Amino acid sequence: MRASPALEQAYRTARYTVSIGRRRLDLAIGRADAEADEVLRRAGCRSHWCLLTPCNPGSRRWPAALNAQRLRRLRELVRHRGWRALPASNSAVDGRWREPGLCLFDVAPSVVQQLARRFGQTAWVFGAPGAPPRLVWTRVALSPADRDVRDRGPARSGRGPTA
């Protein structure tokens, strides 16, 4: 999937945060961080981690109540599968756009890709010790209106949530 330049820039410059107890670990696309690698290893990550949010499908802002429902669904699925996960969030540099999600430890990237598609996500983040975190784009088809990163509200198609 090819994102518009503005959407790709928004994803590449976003703040990606993992909460480990009282500590907040900030991760950045394209920037390796040996200290973060060690903190994640001590938290239980063996080989790799993935950041995934179920919120704001199609890169469009959805009502808080629907996003909360989608986050509960993702947490239940992770708990049911017995995966190790920590709270995480993605936010715009200016703080106007924030999405809660999860940092999944050692879940196969192909499975995370399926989950991202299921929840209508445009992209998710993959990281492994010693390597810089990278964006993984999904193949979710976005309409031209969805490619606009401005806040326009949820899709008006009447379809509702995709997951």
Rosetta constraint file for C-alpha pairs under 8 A:
AtomPair CA 1 CA 137 HARMONIC 6.32 0.50
AtomPair CA 1 CA 138 HARMONIC 6.34 0.50
AtomPair CA 1 CA 139 HARMONIC 5.04 0.50
AtomPair CA 1 CA 140 HARMONIC 7.24 0.50
AtomPair CA 1 CA 141 HARMONIC 7.54 0.50
AtomPair CA 3 CA 7 HARMONIC 6.00 0.50
AtomPair CA 3 CA 8 HARMONIC 5.69 0.50
AtomPair CA 3 CA 147 HARMONIC 6.89 0.50
AtomPair CA 4 CA 8 HARMONIC 6.11 0.50
AtomPair CA 4 CA 147 HARMONIC 6.05 0.50
AtomPair CA 4 CA 148 HARMONIC 7.83 0.50
AtomPair CA 5 CA 9 HARMONIC 6.05 0.50
AtomPair CA 6 CA 10 HARMONIC 6.18 0.50
AtomPair CA 6 CA 148 HARMONIC 7.49 0.50
AtomPair CA 6 CA 149 HARMONIC 6.92 0.50
AtomPair CA 7 CA 11 HARMONIC 6.31 0.50
AtomPair CA 7 CA 147 HARMONIC 6.42 0.50
AtomPair CA 7 CA 148 HARMONIC 6.88 0.50
AtomPair CA 7 CA 149 HARMONIC 5.77 0.50
AtomPair CA 8 CA 12 HARMONIC 6.11 0.50
AtomPair CA 9 CA 13 HARMONIC 6.08 0.50
AtomPair CA 10 CA 14 HARMONIC 5.97 0.50
AtomPair CA 10 CA 92 HARMONIC 6.97 0.50
AtomPair CA 10 CA 149 HARMONIC 7.62 0.50
AtomPair CA 11 CA 135 HARMONIC 7.87 0.50
AtomPair CA 12 CA 28 HARMONIC 7.94 0.50
AtomPair CA 12 CA 29 HARMONIC 5.84 0.50
AtomPair CA 12 CA 135 HARMONIC 7.51 0.50
AtomPair CA 13 CA 28 HARMONIC 7.51 0.50
AtomPair CA 13 CA 29 HARMONIC 7.24 0.50
AtomPair CA 13 CA 92 HARMONIC 7.41 0.50
AtomPair CA 13 CA 93 HARMONIC 6.81 0.50
AtomPair CA 14 CA 28 HARMONIC 7.54 0.50
AtomPair CA 14 CA 90 HARMONIC 6.56 0.50
AtomPair CA 14 CA 91 HARMONIC 5.56 0.50
AtomPair CA 14 CA 92 HARMONIC 4.78 0.50
AtomPair CA 14 CA 93 HARMONIC 5.60 0.50
AtomPair CA 15 CA 26 HARMONIC 6.93 0.50
AtomPair CA 15 CA 27 HARMONIC 6.84 0.50
AtomPair CA 15 CA 28 HARMONIC 6.44 0.50
AtomPair CA 15 CA 90 HARMONIC 5.60 0.50
AtomPair CA 15 CA 91 HARMONIC 5.16 0.50
AtomPair CA 15 CA 92 HARMONIC 6.22 0.50
AtomPair CA 15 CA 93 HARMONIC 6.27 0.50
AtomPair CA 16 CA 26 HARMONIC 5.79 0.50
AtomPair CA 16 CA 27 HARMONIC 5.17 0.50
AtomPair CA 16 CA 28 HARMONIC 6.31 0.50
AtomPair CA 16 CA 88 HARMONIC 7.39 0.50
AtomPair CA 16 CA 89 HARMONIC 5.93 0.50
AtomPair CA 16 CA 90 HARMONIC 4.65 0.50
AtomPair CA 16 CA 91 HARMONIC 6.69 0.50
AtomPair CA 17 CA 24 HARMONIC 6.34 0.50
AtomPair CA 17 CA 25 HARMONIC 5.41 0.50
AtomPair CA 17 CA 26 HARMONIC 4.54 0.50
AtomPair CA 17 CA 27 HARMONIC 6.05 0.50
AtomPair CA 17 CA 88 HARMONIC 5.42 0.50
AtomPair CA 17 CA 89 HARMONIC 5.26 0.50
AtomPair CA 17 CA 90 HARMONIC 6.39 0.50
AtomPair CA 18 CA 24 HARMONIC 5.72 0.50
AtomPair CA 18 CA 25 HARMONIC 5.05 0.50
AtomPair CA 18 CA 26 HARMONIC 6.62 0.50
AtomPair CA 18 CA 27 HARMONIC 7.92 0.50
AtomPair CA 18 CA 86 HARMONIC 6.80 0.50
AtomPair CA 18 CA 87 HARMONIC 5.99 0.50
AtomPair CA 18 CA 88 HARMONIC 4.23 0.50
AtomPair CA 18 CA 89 HARMONIC 6.61 0.50
AtomPair CA 18 CA 102 HARMONIC 7.83 0.50
AtomPair CA 18 CA 103 HARMONIC 6.61 0.50
AtomPair CA 19 CA 23 HARMONIC 5.84 0.50
AtomPair CA 19 CA 24 HARMONIC 4.66 0.50
AtomPair CA 19 CA 25 HARMONIC 6.28 0.50
AtomPair CA 19 CA 86 HARMONIC 6.47 0.50
AtomPair CA 19 CA 87 HARMONIC 5.44 0.50
AtomPair CA 19 CA 88 HARMONIC 5.85 0.50
AtomPair CA 20 CA 24 HARMONIC 6.22 0.50
AtomPair CA 20 CA 25 HARMONIC 7.36 0.50
AtomPair CA 20 CA 43 HARMONIC 7.40 0.50
AtomPair CA 20 CA 86 HARMONIC 6.81 0.50
AtomPair CA 20 CA 87 HARMONIC 7.66 0.50
AtomPair CA 25 CA 36 HARMONIC 6.81 0.50
AtomPair CA 27 CA 31 HARMONIC 7.67 0.50
AtomPair CA 27 CA 33 HARMONIC 7.81 0.50
AtomPair CA 27 CA 36 HARMONIC 7.63 0.50
AtomPair CA 27 CA 133 HARMONIC 7.51 0.50
AtomPair CA 28 CA 32 HARMONIC 7.96 0.50
AtomPair CA 28 CA 132 HARMONIC 7.94 0.50
AtomPair CA 28 CA 133 HARMONIC 6.64 0.50
AtomPair CA 29 CA 125 HARMONIC 7.97 0.50
AtomPair CA 29 CA 132 HARMONIC 6.64 0.50
AtomPair CA 29 CA 133 HARMONIC 4.96 0.50
AtomPair CA 29 CA 134 HARMONIC 5.31 0.50
AtomPair CA 29 CA 135 HARMONIC 6.95 0.50
AtomPair CA 30 CA 132 HARMONIC 4.79 0.50
AtomPair CA 30 CA 133 HARMONIC 5.51 0.50
AtomPair CA 30 CA 134 HARMONIC 5.99 0.50
AtomPair CA 31 CA 131 HARMONIC 7.99 0.50
AtomPair CA 31 CA 132 HARMONIC 4.74 0.50
AtomPair CA 31 CA 133 HARMONIC 6.55 0.50
AtomPair CA 32 CA 130 HARMONIC 6.42 0.50
AtomPair CA 32 CA 131 HARMONIC 5.43 0.50
AtomPair CA 32 CA 132 HARMONIC 3.88 0.50
AtomPair CA 32 CA 133 HARMONIC 6.73 0.50
AtomPair CA 33 CA 37 HARMONIC 6.26 0.50
AtomPair CA 33 CA 130 HARMONIC 7.42 0.50
AtomPair CA 33 CA 132 HARMONIC 7.23 0.50
AtomPair CA 34 CA 38 HARMONIC 6.32 0.50
AtomPair CA 34 CA 129 HARMONIC 7.39 0.50
AtomPair CA 34 CA 130 HARMONIC 6.59 0.50
AtomPair CA 35 CA 39 HARMONIC 6.28 0.50
AtomPair CA 36 CA 40 HARMONIC 6.10 0.50
AtomPair CA 37 CA 41 HARMONIC 6.11 0.50
AtomPair CA 37 CA 128 HARMONIC 7.61 0.50
AtomPair CA 37 CA 129 HARMONIC 5.22 0.50
AtomPair CA 37 CA 130 HARMONIC 7.18 0.50
AtomPair CA 38 CA 42 HARMONIC 6.18 0.50
AtomPair CA 39 CA 43 HARMONIC 6.24 0.50
AtomPair CA 40 CA 44 HARMONIC 6.45 0.50
AtomPair CA 40 CA 45 HARMONIC 5.57 0.50
AtomPair CA 41 CA 45 HARMONIC 4.60 0.50
AtomPair CA 41 CA 46 HARMONIC 6.17 0.50
AtomPair CA 44 CA 84 HARMONIC 7.61 0.50
AtomPair CA 44 CA 105 HARMONIC 7.27 0.50
AtomPair CA 45 CA 49 HARMONIC 6.73 0.50
AtomPair CA 45 CA 105 HARMONIC 5.16 0.50
AtomPair CA 45 CA 106 HARMONIC 6.45 0.50
AtomPair CA 46 CA 105 HARMONIC 7.34 0.50
AtomPair CA 46 CA 106 HARMONIC 6.46 0.50
AtomPair CA 47 CA 105 HARMONIC 7.80 0.50
AtomPair CA 47 CA 106 HARMONIC 5.85 0.50
AtomPair CA 47 CA 128 HARMONIC 6.32 0.50
AtomPair CA 47 CA 129 HARMONIC 7.21 0.50
AtomPair CA 48 CA 105 HARMONIC 6.17 0.50
AtomPair CA 48 CA 106 HARMONIC 5.19 0.50
AtomPair CA 48 CA 107 HARMONIC 7.85 0.50
AtomPair CA 48 CA 126 HARMONIC 7.43 0.50
AtomPair CA 48 CA 127 HARMONIC 5.67 0.50
AtomPair CA 48 CA 128 HARMONIC 4.30 0.50
AtomPair CA 48 CA 129 HARMONIC 6.85 0.50
AtomPair CA 49 CA 103 HARMONIC 6.44 0.50
AtomPair CA 49 CA 104 HARMONIC 5.46 0.50
AtomPair CA 49 CA 105 HARMONIC 4.54 0.50
AtomPair CA 49 CA 106 HARMONIC 5.73 0.50
AtomPair CA 49 CA 107 HARMONIC 7.33 0.50
AtomPair CA 49 CA 126 HARMONIC 6.06 0.50
AtomPair CA 49 CA 127 HARMONIC 5.26 0.50
AtomPair CA 49 CA 128 HARMONIC 6.30 0.50
AtomPair CA 50 CA 103 HARMONIC 5.50 0.50
AtomPair CA 50 CA 104 HARMONIC 5.14 0.50
AtomPair CA 50 CA 105 HARMONIC 6.66 0.50
AtomPair CA 50 CA 106 HARMONIC 7.94 0.50
AtomPair CA 50 CA 107 HARMONIC 7.65 0.50
AtomPair CA 50 CA 109 HARMONIC 7.67 0.50
AtomPair CA 50 CA 112 HARMONIC 7.44 0.50
AtomPair CA 50 CA 124 HARMONIC 7.21 0.50
AtomPair CA 50 CA 125 HARMONIC 5.46 0.50
AtomPair CA 50 CA 126 HARMONIC 4.59 0.50
AtomPair CA 50 CA 127 HARMONIC 6.18 0.50
AtomPair CA 51 CA 88 HARMONIC 7.10 0.50
AtomPair CA 51 CA 101 HARMONIC 7.12 0.50
AtomPair CA 51 CA 102 HARMONIC 5.77 0.50
AtomPair CA 51 CA 103 HARMONIC 4.49 0.50
AtomPair CA 51 CA 104 HARMONIC 6.34 0.50
AtomPair CA 51 CA 124 HARMONIC 5.93 0.50
AtomPair CA 51 CA 125 HARMONIC 4.99 0.50
AtomPair CA 51 CA 126 HARMONIC 6.65 0.50
AtomPair CA 52 CA 101 HARMONIC 5.58 0.50
AtomPair CA 52 CA 102 HARMONIC 5.54 0.50
AtomPair CA 52 CA 103 HARMONIC 6.54 0.50
AtomPair CA 52 CA 104 HARMONIC 7.64 0.50
AtomPair CA 52 CA 112 HARMONIC 7.72 0.50
AtomPair CA 52 CA 116 HARMONIC 6.96 0.50
AtomPair CA 52 CA 124 HARMONIC 5.41 0.50
AtomPair CA 52 CA 125 HARMONIC 6.89 0.50
AtomPair CA 53 CA 71 HARMONIC 7.39 0.50
AtomPair CA 53 CA 89 HARMONIC 7.49 0.50
AtomPair CA 53 CA 90 HARMONIC 7.88 0.50
AtomPair CA 53 CA 99 HARMONIC 6.58 0.50
AtomPair CA 53 CA 100 HARMONIC 6.10 0.50
AtomPair CA 53 CA 101 HARMONIC 3.96 0.50
AtomPair CA 53 CA 102 HARMONIC 6.33 0.50
AtomPair CA 53 CA 116 HARMONIC 7.84 0.50
AtomPair CA 53 CA 121 HARMONIC 7.60 0.50
AtomPair CA 53 CA 124 HARMONIC 7.64 0.50
AtomPair CA 54 CA 67 HARMONIC 7.21 0.50
AtomPair CA 54 CA 70 HARMONIC 5.75 0.50
AtomPair CA 54 CA 71 HARMONIC 5.81 0.50
AtomPair CA 54 CA 74 HARMONIC 6.82 0.50
AtomPair CA 54 CA 101 HARMONIC 6.55 0.50
AtomPair CA 54 CA 116 HARMONIC 7.34 0.50
AtomPair CA 54 CA 119 HARMONIC 5.26 0.50
AtomPair CA 54 CA 120 HARMONIC 7.47 0.50
AtomPair CA 54 CA 121 HARMONIC 6.87 0.50
AtomPair CA 55 CA 62 HARMONIC 7.41 0.50
AtomPair CA 55 CA 67 HARMONIC 4.88 0.50
AtomPair CA 55 CA 68 HARMONIC 7.78 0.50
AtomPair CA 55 CA 70 HARMONIC 6.47 0.50
AtomPair CA 55 CA 71 HARMONIC 6.87 0.50
AtomPair CA 55 CA 99 HARMONIC 6.01 0.50
AtomPair CA 55 CA 100 HARMONIC 7.16 0.50
AtomPair CA 55 CA 101 HARMONIC 7.58 0.50
AtomPair CA 55 CA 119 HARMONIC 7.73 0.50
AtomPair CA 55 CA 121 HARMONIC 7.89 0.50
AtomPair CA 56 CA 60 HARMONIC 5.22 0.50
AtomPair CA 56 CA 61 HARMONIC 4.93 0.50
AtomPair CA 56 CA 62 HARMONIC 5.14 0.50
AtomPair CA 56 CA 67 HARMONIC 6.67 0.50
AtomPair CA 56 CA 99 HARMONIC 7.52 0.50
AtomPair CA 56 CA 121 HARMONIC 7.69 0.50
AtomPair CA 56 CA 154 HARMONIC 7.89 0.50
AtomPair CA 57 CA 61 HARMONIC 7.68 0.50
AtomPair CA 57 CA 62 HARMONIC 7.65 0.50
AtomPair CA 57 CA 119 HARMONIC 6.50 0.50
AtomPair CA 57 CA 120 HARMONIC 4.61 0.50
AtomPair CA 57 CA 121 HARMONIC 5.17 0.50
AtomPair CA 57 CA 122 HARMONIC 7.37 0.50
AtomPair CA 57 CA 161 HARMONIC 7.63 0.50
AtomPair CA 57 CA 162 HARMONIC 7.45 0.50
AtomPair CA 58 CA 120 HARMONIC 5.72 0.50
AtomPair CA 58 CA 121 HARMONIC 5.74 0.50
AtomPair CA 58 CA 122 HARMONIC 5.86 0.50
AtomPair CA 58 CA 140 HARMONIC 7.60 0.50
AtomPair CA 58 CA 142 HARMONIC 6.35 0.50
AtomPair CA 58 CA 146 HARMONIC 5.99 0.50
AtomPair CA 59 CA 121 HARMONIC 7.05 0.50
AtomPair CA 59 CA 122 HARMONIC 6.42 0.50
AtomPair CA 59 CA 146 HARMONIC 6.29 0.50
AtomPair CA 59 CA 147 HARMONIC 7.29 0.50
AtomPair CA 59 CA 149 HARMONIC 6.97 0.50
AtomPair CA 60 CA 146 HARMONIC 6.25 0.50
AtomPair CA 60 CA 149 HARMONIC 7.30 0.50
AtomPair CA 60 CA 151 HARMONIC 6.71 0.50
AtomPair CA 60 CA 152 HARMONIC 6.88 0.50
AtomPair CA 60 CA 153 HARMONIC 6.28 0.50
AtomPair CA 60 CA 154 HARMONIC 5.95 0.50
AtomPair CA 60 CA 155 HARMONIC 7.50 0.50
AtomPair CA 61 CA 151 HARMONIC 6.00 0.50
AtomPair CA 61 CA 152 HARMONIC 6.85 0.50
AtomPair CA 61 CA 153 HARMONIC 5.02 0.50
AtomPair CA 61 CA 154 HARMONIC 5.68 0.50
AtomPair CA 62 CA 66 HARMONIC 6.68 0.50
AtomPair CA 62 CA 67 HARMONIC 6.51 0.50
AtomPair CA 62 CA 153 HARMONIC 5.86 0.50
AtomPair CA 62 CA 154 HARMONIC 4.79 0.50
AtomPair CA 63 CA 67 HARMONIC 6.39 0.50
AtomPair CA 63 CA 153 HARMONIC 7.71 0.50
AtomPair CA 63 CA 154 HARMONIC 7.34 0.50
AtomPair CA 64 CA 68 HARMONIC 6.05 0.50
AtomPair CA 65 CA 69 HARMONIC 6.26 0.50
AtomPair CA 66 CA 70 HARMONIC 6.23 0.50
AtomPair CA 66 CA 161 HARMONIC 7.74 0.50
AtomPair CA 67 CA 71 HARMONIC 6.15 0.50
AtomPair CA 68 CA 72 HARMONIC 6.23 0.50
AtomPair CA 69 CA 73 HARMONIC 6.36 0.50
AtomPair CA 70 CA 74 HARMONIC 6.35 0.50
AtomPair CA 70 CA 119 HARMONIC 7.95 0.50
AtomPair CA 70 CA 163 HARMONIC 7.51 0.50
AtomPair CA 71 CA 75 HARMONIC 6.16 0.50
AtomPair CA 71 CA 100 HARMONIC 7.49 0.50
AtomPair CA 71 CA 101 HARMONIC 6.69 0.50
AtomPair CA 72 CA 76 HARMONIC 6.10 0.50
AtomPair CA 73 CA 77 HARMONIC 6.18 0.50
AtomPair CA 74 CA 78 HARMONIC 6.19 0.50
AtomPair CA 75 CA 79 HARMONIC 6.08 0.50
AtomPair CA 75 CA 102 HARMONIC 7.94 0.50
AtomPair CA 76 CA 80 HARMONIC 5.98 0.50
AtomPair CA 77 CA 81 HARMONIC 6.20 0.50
AtomPair CA 78 CA 82 HARMONIC 6.16 0.50
AtomPair CA 78 CA 83 HARMONIC 5.47 0.50
AtomPair CA 78 CA 84 HARMONIC 7.69 0.50
AtomPair CA 78 CA 85 HARMONIC 7.53 0.50
AtomPair CA 79 CA 83 HARMONIC 6.34 0.50
AtomPair CA 83 CA 104 HARMONIC 7.12 0.50
AtomPair CA 83 CA 105 HARMONIC 7.15 0.50
AtomPair CA 83 CA 107 HARMONIC 7.21 0.50
AtomPair CA 84 CA 104 HARMONIC 6.10 0.50
AtomPair CA 84 CA 105 HARMONIC 5.53 0.50
AtomPair CA 84 CA 106 HARMONIC 7.89 0.50
AtomPair CA 85 CA 102 HARMONIC 6.14 0.50
AtomPair CA 85 CA 103 HARMONIC 5.31 0.50
AtomPair CA 85 CA 104 HARMONIC 4.46 0.50
AtomPair CA 85 CA 105 HARMONIC 5.92 0.50
AtomPair CA 86 CA 102 HARMONIC 5.61 0.50
AtomPair CA 86 CA 103 HARMONIC 5.13 0.50
AtomPair CA 86 CA 104 HARMONIC 6.78 0.50
AtomPair CA 87 CA 100 HARMONIC 7.51 0.50
AtomPair CA 87 CA 101 HARMONIC 6.21 0.50
AtomPair CA 87 CA 102 HARMONIC 4.75 0.50
AtomPair CA 87 CA 103 HARMONIC 6.20 0.50
AtomPair CA 88 CA 100 HARMONIC 5.93 0.50
AtomPair CA 88 CA 101 HARMONIC 4.99 0.50
AtomPair CA 88 CA 102 HARMONIC 4.69 0.50
AtomPair CA 88 CA 103 HARMONIC 5.65 0.50
AtomPair CA 89 CA 98 HARMONIC 6.92 0.50
AtomPair CA 89 CA 99 HARMONIC 5.44 0.50
AtomPair CA 89 CA 100 HARMONIC 4.21 0.50
AtomPair CA 89 CA 101 HARMONIC 5.29 0.50
AtomPair CA 89 CA 102 HARMONIC 7.17 0.50
AtomPair CA 90 CA 98 HARMONIC 5.69 0.50
AtomPair CA 90 CA 99 HARMONIC 5.15 0.50
AtomPair CA 90 CA 100 HARMONIC 6.45 0.50
AtomPair CA 90 CA 101 HARMONIC 7.56 0.50
AtomPair CA 91 CA 95 HARMONIC 5.93 0.50
AtomPair CA 91 CA 96 HARMONIC 7.50 0.50
AtomPair CA 91 CA 97 HARMONIC 5.34 0.50
AtomPair CA 91 CA 98 HARMONIC 4.16 0.50
AtomPair CA 91 CA 99 HARMONIC 6.20 0.50
AtomPair CA 92 CA 96 HARMONIC 6.22 0.50
AtomPair CA 92 CA 97 HARMONIC 5.15 0.50
AtomPair CA 92 CA 98 HARMONIC 6.55 0.50
AtomPair CA 107 CA 111 HARMONIC 6.86 0.50
AtomPair CA 107 CA 112 HARMONIC 6.89 0.50
AtomPair CA 108 CA 112 HARMONIC 6.49 0.50
AtomPair CA 109 CA 113 HARMONIC 6.03 0.50
AtomPair CA 109 CA 126 HARMONIC 7.79 0.50
AtomPair CA 110 CA 114 HARMONIC 6.34 0.50
AtomPair CA 111 CA 115 HARMONIC 6.28 0.50
AtomPair CA 112 CA 116 HARMONIC 6.03 0.50
AtomPair CA 113 CA 117 HARMONIC 6.27 0.50
AtomPair CA 113 CA 124 HARMONIC 7.92 0.50
AtomPair CA 113 CA 138 HARMONIC 6.69 0.50
AtomPair CA 114 CA 118 HARMONIC 6.07 0.50
AtomPair CA 115 CA 119 HARMONIC 6.14 0.50
AtomPair CA 116 CA 120 HARMONIC 6.14 0.50
AtomPair CA 116 CA 121 HARMONIC 5.01 0.50
AtomPair CA 116 CA 122 HARMONIC 7.52 0.50
AtomPair CA 116 CA 123 HARMONIC 7.14 0.50
AtomPair CA 116 CA 124 HARMONIC 7.00 0.50
AtomPair CA 116 CA 138 HARMONIC 6.99 0.50
AtomPair CA 117 CA 121 HARMONIC 5.74 0.50
AtomPair CA 117 CA 122 HARMONIC 7.76 0.50
AtomPair CA 117 CA 138 HARMONIC 6.40 0.50
AtomPair CA 117 CA 139 HARMONIC 7.29 0.50
AtomPair CA 117 CA 140 HARMONIC 6.20 0.50
AtomPair CA 118 CA 162 HARMONIC 7.07 0.50
AtomPair CA 118 CA 163 HARMONIC 5.47 0.50
AtomPair CA 119 CA 162 HARMONIC 6.16 0.50
AtomPair CA 119 CA 163 HARMONIC 4.78 0.50
AtomPair CA 120 CA 140 HARMONIC 6.51 0.50
AtomPair CA 120 CA 162 HARMONIC 6.03 0.50
AtomPair CA 120 CA 163 HARMONIC 6.93 0.50
AtomPair CA 121 CA 138 HARMONIC 6.97 0.50
AtomPair CA 121 CA 140 HARMONIC 7.01 0.50
AtomPair CA 122 CA 137 HARMONIC 6.01 0.50
AtomPair CA 122 CA 138 HARMONIC 5.46 0.50
AtomPair CA 122 CA 139 HARMONIC 7.44 0.50
AtomPair CA 122 CA 140 HARMONIC 6.17 0.50
AtomPair CA 123 CA 135 HARMONIC 6.38 0.50
AtomPair CA 123 CA 136 HARMONIC 5.38 0.50
AtomPair CA 123 CA 137 HARMONIC 4.24 0.50
AtomPair CA 123 CA 138 HARMONIC 5.40 0.50
AtomPair CA 124 CA 135 HARMONIC 5.76 0.50
AtomPair CA 124 CA 136 HARMONIC 5.34 0.50
AtomPair CA 124 CA 137 HARMONIC 6.66 0.50
AtomPair CA 124 CA 138 HARMONIC 7.85 0.50
AtomPair CA 125 CA 133 HARMONIC 6.55 0.50
AtomPair CA 125 CA 134 HARMONIC 5.61 0.50
AtomPair CA 125 CA 135 HARMONIC 4.68 0.50
AtomPair CA 125 CA 136 HARMONIC 5.89 0.50
AtomPair CA 126 CA 133 HARMONIC 5.61 0.50
AtomPair CA 126 CA 134 HARMONIC 5.44 0.50
AtomPair CA 126 CA 135 HARMONIC 6.39 0.50
AtomPair CA 126 CA 136 HARMONIC 6.79 0.50
AtomPair CA 127 CA 131 HARMONIC 6.80 0.50
AtomPair CA 127 CA 132 HARMONIC 6.56 0.50
AtomPair CA 127 CA 133 HARMONIC 4.38 0.50
AtomPair CA 127 CA 134 HARMONIC 6.53 0.50
AtomPair CA 128 CA 132 HARMONIC 7.43 0.50
AtomPair CA 128 CA 133 HARMONIC 7.13 0.50
AtomPair CA 142 CA 146 HARMONIC 5.56 0.50
AtomPair CA 142 CA 147 HARMONIC 6.50 0.50
AtomPair CA 143 CA 147 HARMONIC 6.67 0.50
AtomPair CA 144 CA 148 HARMONIC 7.13 0.50
AtomPair CA 155 CA 159 HARMONIC 7.94 0.50
AtomPair CA 155 CA 160 HARMONIC 7.56 0.50
